[in-house]
Amino acid sequence: MTSCPCGSNQTYTACCGRYHAGEAAPTAEALMRSRYSAYALGNLDYIGATCCGPAAIAFDRAEAELQQLGTQWLGLDVDRTSKGRERDSQGTVSFTARYRHNGTVQQMVETSEFRRIDGRWFYYDRMPAVAAARAGTSRTGRNDPCPCGSGRKYKKCCGAAG
């Protein structure tokens, strides 16, 4: 049995595999985990199909394919969820995704917004780091790396606006 890349300690078939096969993810977190697994497995069709709104406009399949080259996904930690349950219409999930790109280990820290439309969850947009910090989902110090993933210090990036 193959473990699911999302880190749920379940088999891929019992976890994200069923969503990749077409079953609707029941929560925003389940969708986020399944999107991580899709990236780990190179399933960019699923990534595109689970976007709406600003995320759908921003998704560039060719760019995503290029970014996948030389990338190995190492693990996922869900840091916090807010709403996004089966009866909610929107929710947020804060997470840290670790990966190796061209030999360099990196991480992406993000708070994502999800919307449920006609009974299916979709990735809607990435919350700006400043808004996420104000919402209490991030505790970034001035000299910490910026959670937006720019590689700059928070005070010289998203923290400069506040």
C-alpha positions, 0 to 999 in steps of 0.5 A: 500500500502506498502512503498518501503524500499529504501526510494523513497516514492513510493509503493514497487510495483511501485518502486523496486518491478518491478526490483525484478520481472525482469524488468531492472533497468534504472540507476545505482542508481535505481539498488543500491536502488533495491539491498538495498530493496532486502537486507531489504526483504531478497531477496538474489537471486536478490542480487546474480543475480545483481552482476558481476565481482569482486562483483560476485566473492566475493558474498557468499550466505551462508555468506549473509544468516548468516549476514541477521540473526538479521539484520533489515534495517532502511533506505537508503540515496543516497549521490551522483551519478556520471554517471550511467544514462540510456545511460552510461555504468558505474557509481558510487553511494555513499550511507549510509545504516542504520541497526540494527544488534543484537540490535546495530544500525550501518551504512554502508557508501559506494561508489559502482561502477556499469556497464551496460552490454547488457542493464542491470545494475550490481553491479561491485565493491565497491570503496576503501575508499581512492579512493572514498575520492580522487574522492570527494565522501567522506569527512572523517576526520582523527578521523572519523569512517572509511567509509569501515565499519571496526569500526576503525578510518579512520587514523588507517584504510584506511587513513593510506595508504595515 
